[in-house]
Amino acid sequence: MAKPAPSPAQVQAEVQAQRQAAVSPPPLLCVSIHDVAPATWDDCARLAAALREAADIPLSWLVVPRYHGRPNDDAAMRAGLDAALARGDELVLHGLTHLDTEARAAGLRQRFLRGVYTQREGEFAALSAAEARRRLALGLDWFRERGWTASGFVPPAWLMGEGAWEALNDFAFAYTTTFTRFHLLGGKGNAGMEGAAAAMNETGGAGAGPAARLSATPFGPALFAPSLVYAARNRSGRFLSPLAAGLAARWQAGAPLVRLSLHPPDVRHPRLLAHARRLVEQMVATRHAVTKAGCAALYQPRPQNPPRQPGPQPP
């Protein structure tokens, strides 16, 4: 008996699936090491070595030029990060001092976030635009002195106030991240944000391609990708955070991007480190590991084919 012809709806669904498979990025995994500085370098290097025993993946190193105001000798860190770059890793600007030095917040929510939850480390949470620009420029100068570039900026504790968001417009960063989202910036003036927003409008938020997976935010297009993170500061956090990270990883099983964010104290607690290694081993089986810069490159809008000009066309 002949197989019945597919319905128009089935044909359309198949075409859509083939189109999406051809142009959409694969499921991604970004693993980052935060708070990289001379004072934390030994722990950061141990973290990287432990992760690479589980899977040899590219890493994003979030570097703080003047961590807690300490101008420590950075020769060992520089050598280590130069080697990391040579193997395909990425360096990310992660604030200037990693300290929130602004006046205390008036509202209860901001007082909790800045004073309790982050222990006054959310450096860019309350800066004016001018002060945020100054610190970003100093951080980038520090990178250049070492022959490094930074295509991304991640604020300490993932906190940014209005001034910091405004200041980012004046720098050529391709992306930034908050705790819940991966934001595309597209360089100075955020021209890339306009292009991605236009692509989102053309697809109506659906269909194939990277733009279909982006959501609109007040700061431009972004991927919803809550970070998996551990709380190493206290016993209850060390017990509960691996459970929460495991549940979050399962909840995000079908997400386009999963982010795992590690901090220097994590390496001092075998349970946290073992859990992170298991997560990485599990996720690389179904996800393509990339740096944050690699993720931004995959999701930046691609140039559209120019419209055909009127007049005779070649045969």
Secondary structure as the mmCIF struct_conf table of DSSP 4:
data_model
#
loop_
_struct_conf.conf_type_id
_struct_conf.id
_struct_conf.beg_label_comp_id
_struct_conf.beg_label_asym_id
_struct_conf.beg_label_seq_id
_struct_conf.end_label_comp_id
_struct_conf.end_label_asym_id
_struct_conf.end_label_seq_id
HELX_LH_PP_P HELX_LH_PP_P1 ALA A 2 SER A 7
HELX_RH_AL_P HELX_RH_AL_P1 PRO A 8 VAL A 23
BEND BEND1 SER A 24 SER A 24
HELX_LH_PP_P HELX_LH_PP_P2 PRO A 25 PRO A 27
STRN STRN1 LEU A 28 VAL A 36
BEND BEND2 ALA A 37 ALA A 37
HELX_RH_3T_P HELX_RH_3T_P1 PRO A 38 THR A 40
HELX_RH_AL_P HELX_RH_AL_P2 TRP A 41 ALA A 54
STRN STRN2 SER A 60 VAL A 63
TURN_TY1_P TURN_TY1_P1 PRO A 65 ARG A 66
HELX_RH_3T_P HELX_RH_3T_P2 TYR A 67 GLY A 69
HELX_RH_AL_P HELX_RH_AL_P3 ALA A 75 ALA A 86
TURN_TY1_P TURN_TY1_P2 ARG A 87 GLY A 88
STRN STRN3 GLU A 90 LEU A 93
BEND BEND3 LEU A 96 HIS A 98
BEND BEND4 GLU A 102 GLU A 102
HELX_LH_PP_P HELX_LH_PP_P3 ALA A 103 ALA A 105
BEND BEND5 ALA A 106 GLY A 107
HELX_RH_AL_P HELX_RH_AL_P4 LEU A 108 ARG A 111
HELX_RH_PI_P HELX_RH_PI_P1 PHE A 112 TYR A 117
BEND BEND6 THR A 118 ARG A 120
TURN_TY1_P TURN_TY1_P3 GLU A 123 PHE A 124
BEND BEND7 ALA A 125 ALA A 126
HELX_RH_AL_P HELX_RH_AL_P5 ALA A 129 GLU A 145
TURN_TY1_P TURN_TY1_P4 ARG A 146 GLY A 147
BEND BEND8 SER A 151 SER A 151
STRN STRN4 GLY A 152 PHE A 153
HELX_RH_3T_P HELX_RH_3T_P3 PRO A 156 TRP A 158
HELX_RH_AL_P HELX_RH_AL_P6 GLU A 162 LEU A 168
TURN_TY1_P TURN_TY1_P5 ASN A 169 ASP A 170
BEND BEND9 PHE A 171 PHE A 171
BEND BEND10 ALA A 174 ALA A 174
STRN STRN5 TYR A 175 THR A 177
BEND BEND11 PHE A 179 THR A 180
STRN STRN6 ARG A 181 LEU A 184
BEND BEND12 GLY A 187 GLY A 187
HELX_RH_3T_P HELX_RH_3T_P4 LYS A 188 ASN A 190
HELX_RH_AL_P HELX_RH_AL_P7 ALA A 191 THR A 203
TURN_TY1_P TURN_TY1_P6 GLY A 204 GLY A 205
BEND BEND13 GLY A 207 GLY A 209
HELX_RH_3T_P HELX_RH_3T_P5 PRO A 210 ARG A 213
STRN STRN7 SER A 215 THR A 217
TURN_TY1_P TURN_TY1_P7 PRO A 218 PHE A 219
STRN STRN8 GLY A 220 PHE A 224
HELX_LH_PP_P HELX_LH_PP_P4 PRO A 226 PRO A 226
STRN STRN9 SER A 227 VAL A 229
BEND BEND14 ARG A 233 ASN A 234
HELX_RH_AL_P HELX_RH_AL_P8 ARG A 235 TRP A 251
TURN_TY1_P TURN_TY1_P8 GLN A 252 GLY A 254
BEND BEND15 PRO A 256 PRO A 256
STRN STRN10 LEU A 257 LEU A 262
HELX_RH_3T_P HELX_RH_3T_P6 PRO A 264 ARG A 268
HELX_RH_AL_P HELX_RH_AL_P9 PRO A 270 MET A 283
TURN_TY1_P TURN_TY1_P9 VAL A 284 THR A 286
BEND BEND16 ARG A 287 ARG A 287
STRN STRN11 HIS A 288 ALA A 289
HELX_RH_AL_P HELX_RH_AL_P10 LYS A 292 TYR A 299
BEND BEND17 GLN A 300 GLN A 300
HELX_LH_PP_P HELX_LH_PP_P5 PRO A 301 GLN A 309
BEND BEND18 PRO A 310 GLY A 311
#
